[in-house]
């Protein structure tokens, strides 16, 4: 992965916050504004996809280019 610049990091933080606000508004059934445009019917899938996109940029910058661990513990279950 390429090195993330401070400018890209700050931009990703702003956009992540913007999409988080859009998610909150969509959950409440309200419309919201993105870059001065009123949006009412963005799908929750699209909003979450954009949040994931910007979260990856933020994580890459904060972790020095390393991805956040996505491991989880598994517990055996007898059936």
Residue frames relative to the residue before (quaternion, step in Angstrom):
aa qw qx qy qz dx dy dz
X 1.0000 0.0000 0.0000 0.0000 0.00 0.00 0.00
X 0.4719 -0.6785 0.4789 0.2960 3.55 -0.99 0.80
X 0.5947 -0.5760 0.4253 0.3656 3.53 -1.24 0.50
X 0.3544 -0.7355 0.5450 0.1909 3.55 -0.93 0.95
X 0.3494 -0.7381 0.5386 0.2075 3.59 -0.82 0.98
X 0.6433 -0.5136 0.3980 0.4049 3.53 -1.27 0.38
X 0.6314 0.5407 -0.3304 0.4471 3.58 1.01 -0.78
X 0.6624 0.4898 -0.2994 0.4814 3.59 0.95 -0.87
X 0.6267 0.5436 -0.3229 0.4555 3.57 1.07 -0.80
X 0.6779 0.4846 -0.2893 0.4711 3.59 0.87 -0.97
X 0.6343 0.5245 -0.3167 0.4714 3.58 1.04 -0.81
X 0.6555 0.5073 -0.3072 0.4676 3.59 0.96 -0.87
X 0.6342 0.5263 -0.3348 0.4568 3.60 1.00 -0.75
X 0.6498 0.5077 -0.3125 0.4716 3.59 0.97 -0.85
X 0.6990 0.4679 -0.2801 0.4626 3.56 0.85 -0.94
X 0.6042 0.5399 -0.3577 0.4642 3.59 1.05 -0.68
X 0.6516 0.5062 -0.3085 0.4733 3.58 0.96 -0.88
X 0.6374 0.5340 -0.3187 0.4550 3.58 0.99 -0.89
X 0.7012 0.4511 -0.2747 0.4789 3.61 0.87 -0.93
X 0.5909 0.5462 -0.3714 0.4632 3.61 1.15 -0.51
X 0.6493 0.4977 -0.3116 0.4833 3.57 1.02 -0.80
X 0.6243 0.5268 -0.3360 0.4690 3.58 1.05 -0.74
X 0.6332 0.5296 -0.3286 0.4589 3.58 1.01 -0.79
X 0.6479 0.5133 -0.3151 0.4664 3.57 0.97 -0.88
X 0.6688 0.4970 -0.2988 0.4652 3.58 0.92 -0.91
X 0.6561 0.5108 -0.3081 0.4623 3.59 0.96 -0.89
X 0.6331 0.5328 -0.3302 0.4541 3.57 1.02 -0.78
X 0.7028 0.4382 -0.2530 0.5001 3.56 1.09 -0.72
X 0.5093 -0.6718 0.4036 0.3556 3.59 1.30 -0.06
X 0.5353 0.6374 -0.3982 0.3854 3.57 1.25 0.25
X 0.4837 -0.6019 0.5248 0.3582 3.55 -1.31 0.16
X 0.1301 -0.7858 0.6015 0.0621 3.57 -1.26 0.32
X 0.4115 -0.7079 0.5223 0.2382 3.56 -1.29 0.32
X 0.0352 -0.7497 0.6608 0.0086 3.53 -1.08 0.88
X 0.8430 -0.0771 0.0058 0.5323 3.57 -0.66 1.13
X 0.7359 -0.4489 0.2315 0.4510 3.56 0.91 0.91
X 0.6431 0.4891 -0.3300 0.4882 3.59 1.26 0.06
X 0.4043 -0.7091 0.5246 0.2417 3.53 -0.95 0.88
X 0.0532 -0.7891 0.6119 -0.0079 3.55 -0.86 1.00
X 0.1139 -0.8152 0.5666 0.0393 3.55 -0.88 0.92
X 0.8391 0.2789 -0.0955 0.4571 3.58 0.82 -0.93
X 0.2547 0.7368 -0.5840 0.2262 3.63 0.92 0.71
X 0.4476 -0.6926 0.4906 0.2814 3.53 -0.96 0.82
X 0.5972 -0.5672 0.4289 0.3709 3.54 -1.18 0.57
X 0.6045 0.5609 -0.3552 0.4403 3.61 1.09 -0.66
X 0.6563 0.5040 -0.3070 0.4702 3.58 0.96 -0.86
X 0.6458 0.5207 -0.3172 0.4595 3.57 0.94 -0.88
X 0.6920 0.4712 -0.2857 0.4663 3.58 0.85 -0.92
X 0.6035 0.5487 -0.3527 0.4587 3.60 1.09 -0.66
X 0.6802 0.4776 -0.2925 0.4729 3.58 0.91 -0.88
X 0.6203 0.5275 -0.3489 0.4639 3.60 1.02 -0.69
X 0.6440 0.5145 -0.3225 0.4653 3.61 0.97 -0.84
X 0.6263 0.5556 -0.3308 0.4355 3.57 0.99 -0.88
X 0.7366 0.4095 -0.2367 0.4834 3.58 0.78 -1.01
X 0.5934 0.5561 -0.3706 0.4487 3.60 1.11 -0.56
X 0.6232 0.5379 -0.3382 0.4559 3.62 1.05 -0.73
X 0.6437 0.5054 -0.3223 0.4757 3.59 1.00 -0.77
X 0.6499 0.5110 -0.3118 0.4682 3.58 0.92 -0.90
X 0.6702 0.5000 -0.2970 0.4611 3.60 0.86 -0.94
X 0.6440 0.5265 -0.3260 0.4492 3.57 0.96 -0.85
X 0.6702 0.4851 -0.3053 0.4716 3.59 0.94 -0.81
X 0.7099 0.4726 -0.2650 0.4500 3.58 0.84 -0.99
X 0.7452 0.3737 -0.2103 0.5107 3.60 1.13 -0.56
X 0.5532 -0.6497 0.3823 0.3546 3.58 1.17 0.43
X 0.7333 -0.4223 0.2320 0.4797 3.59 1.04 0.71
X 0.5940 0.5498 -0.3708 0.4554 3.56 1.27 -0.12
X 0.4619 -0.6745 0.5032 0.2803 3.55 -1.03 0.81
X 0.5492 -0.5888 0.4835 0.3434 3.48 -1.21 0.60
X 0.5295 -0.6375 0.4555 0.3250 3.56 -0.99 0.82
X 0.1409 -0.7939 0.5875 0.0688 3.56 -0.96 0.86
X 0.3702 0.7329 -0.4927 0.2881 3.55 1.12 0.57
X 0.0826 -0.7732 0.6249 0.0695 3.52 -1.22 0.41
X 0.5218 -0.6324 0.4736 0.3218 3.50 -1.24 0.44
X 0.1748 -0.7668 0.6092 0.1014 3.54 -1.05 0.75
X 0.1709 -0.7822 0.5936 0.0811 3.52 -0.98 0.84
X 0.4127 -0.7132 0.4997 0.2673 3.59 -0.75 0.96
X 0.1370 -0.7758 0.6136 0.0530 3.53 -1.07 0.80
X 0.3092 -0.7313 0.5781 0.1884 3.55 -0.85 1.00
X 0.2398 -0.7856 0.5520 0.1438 3.53 -0.92 0.86
